[in-house]
Amino acid sequence: MKFLPFLICLSAVTHLAAQTIQTKHLNYQNRNREYVVFLPTGFSSNQKLAVYIALHGNSGTDKGMMDYTSLNNIADTAKFIAVYPQGISNSWADGTRHYGCR
């Protein structure tokens, strides 16, 4: 699963009472990757919450997707974690064209 590194990093999040937006980084396949995590109000690391991964379109950004979708408002109400990973060179393609599901 390509997003496994993002999910693993969420386990390192500590107890937080108010809604929180955190910018995180990880190294995956020799690339430094950025992603934004939204934690809803009252989040506790003891809770099991769903994780929604929102992917931006070509030439988009992680923060741009967060602003465009307003998903944080829904995540805060419905109590789930929203993750906005940044694509490579602002896209998900690495120079190769991929069509359909793998």
Contacts in CASP RR format, 6 or more apart in sequence:
PFRMAT RR
TARGET T0000
AUTHOR 0000-0000-0000
METHOD contacts of the structure
MODEL  1
MKFLPFLICLSAVTHLAAQTIQTKHLNYQNRNREYVVFLPTGFSSNQKLA
VYIALHGNSGTDKGMMDYTSLNNIADTAKFIAVYPQGISNSWADGTRHYG
CR
3 53 0 8 1.000
3 83 0 8 1.000
3 85 0 8 1.000
5 26 0 8 1.000
5 28 0 8 1.000
5 33 0 8 1.000
6 26 0 8 1.000
6 35 0 8 1.000
6 53 0 8 1.000
6 83 0 8 1.000
6 85 0 8 1.000
7 51 0 8 1.000
9 24 0 8 1.000
9 26 0 8 1.000
9 35 0 8 1.000
10 37 0 8 1.000
10 51 0 8 1.000
10 81 0 8 1.000
10 83 0 8 1.000
13 22 0 8 1.000
13 37 0 8 1.000
13 39 0 8 1.000
13 43 0 8 1.000
13 45 0 8 1.000
14 45 0 8 1.000
15 43 0 8 1.000
15 44 0 8 1.000
15 45 0 8 1.000
15 46 0 8 1.000
16 39 0 8 1.000
16 42 0 8 1.000
16 43 0 8 1.000
16 44 0 8 1.000
17 41 0 8 1.000
17 42 0 8 1.000
17 43 0 8 1.000
18 41 0 8 1.000
18 42 0 8 1.000
19 38 0 8 1.000
19 39 0 8 1.000
19 40 0 8 1.000
19 41 0 8 1.000
19 42 0 8 1.000
19 43 0 8 1.000
19 72 0 8 1.000
19 76 0 8 1.000
20 37 0 8 1.000
20 38 0 8 1.000
20 39 0 8 1.000
20 43 0 8 1.000
21 36 0 8 1.000
21 37 0 8 1.000
21 38 0 8 1.000
21 39 0 8 1.000
21 66 0 8 1.000
21 72 0 8 1.000
22 36 0 8 1.000
22 37 0 8 1.000
22 39 0 8 1.000
23 34 0 8 1.000
23 35 0 8 1.000
23 36 0 8 1.000
23 37 0 8 1.000
24 34 0 8 1.000
24 35 0 8 1.000
24 36 0 8 1.000
24 37 0 8 1.000
25 32 0 8 1.000
25 33 0 8 1.000
25 34 0 8 1.000
25 35 0 8 1.000
26 32 0 8 1.000
26 33 0 8 1.000
26 35 0 8 1.000
27 33 0 8 1.000
31 88 0 8 1.000
33 85 0 8 1.000
33 86 0 8 1.000
33 87 0 8 1.000
33 88 0 8 1.000
34 62 0 8 1.000
34 85 0 8 1.000
34 86 0 8 1.000
35 62 0 8 1.000
35 83 0 8 1.000
35 84 0 8 1.000
35 85 0 8 1.000
35 86 0 8 1.000
36 62 0 8 1.000
36 63 0 8 1.000
36 66 0 8 1.000
36 83 0 8 1.000
36 84 0 8 1.000
37 81 0 8 1.000
37 82 0 8 1.000
37 83 0 8 1.000
37 84 0 8 1.000
38 66 0 8 1.000
38 71 0 8 1.000
38 72 0 8 1.000
38 75 0 8 1.000
38 76 0 8 1.000
38 81 0 8 1.000
38 82 0 8 1.000
38 83 0 8 1.000
38 84 0 8 1.000
39 81 0 8 1.000
40 49 0 8 1.000
40 75 0 8 1.000
40 76 0 8 1.000
40 77 0 8 1.000
40 79 0 8 1.000
40 80 0 8 1.000
40 81 0 8 1.000
41 76 0 8 1.000
43 49 0 8 1.000
43 81 0 8 1.000
49 79 0 8 1.000
49 80 0 8 1.000
49 81 0 8 1.000
50 80 0 8 1.000
50 81 0 8 1.000
51 80 0 8 1.000
51 81 0 8 1.000
51 82 0 8 1.000
51 83 0 8 1.000
52 71 0 8 1.000
52 75 0 8 1.000
52 80 0 8 1.000
52 81 0 8 1.000
52 82 0 8 1.000
52 83 0 8 1.000
53 83 0 8 1.000
53 84 0 8 1.000
53 85 0 8 1.000
54 65 0 8 1.000
54 66 0 8 1.000
54 69 0 8 1.000
54 71 0 8 1.000
54 82 0 8 1.000
54 83 0 8 1.000
54 84 0 8 1.000
55 65 0 8 1.000
55 85 0 8 1.000
55 87 0 8 1.000
55 92 0 8 1.000
56 62 0 8 1.000
56 64 0 8 1.000
56 65 0 8 1.000
56 84 0 8 1.000
56 86 0 8 1.000
56 87 0 8 1.000
56 90 0 8 1.000
57 65 0 8 1.000
57 91 0 8 1.000
57 92 0 8 1.000
58 90 0 8 1.000
58 91 0 8 1.000
58 92 0 8 1.000
58 93 0 8 1.000
59 90 0 8 1.000
59 91 0 8 1.000
60 90 0 8 1.000
60 91 0 8 1.000
61 86 0 8 1.000
61 90 0 8 1.000
62 84 0 8 1.000
62 85 0 8 1.000
62 86 0 8 1.000
62 87 0 8 1.000
63 84 0 8 1.000
64 84 0 8 1.000
65 84 0 8 1.000
66 72 0 8 1.000
66 82 0 8 1.000
66 84 0 8 1.000
71 82 0 8 1.000
72 82 0 8 1.000
75 81 0 8 1.000
75 82 0 8 1.000
88 94 0 8 1.000
END
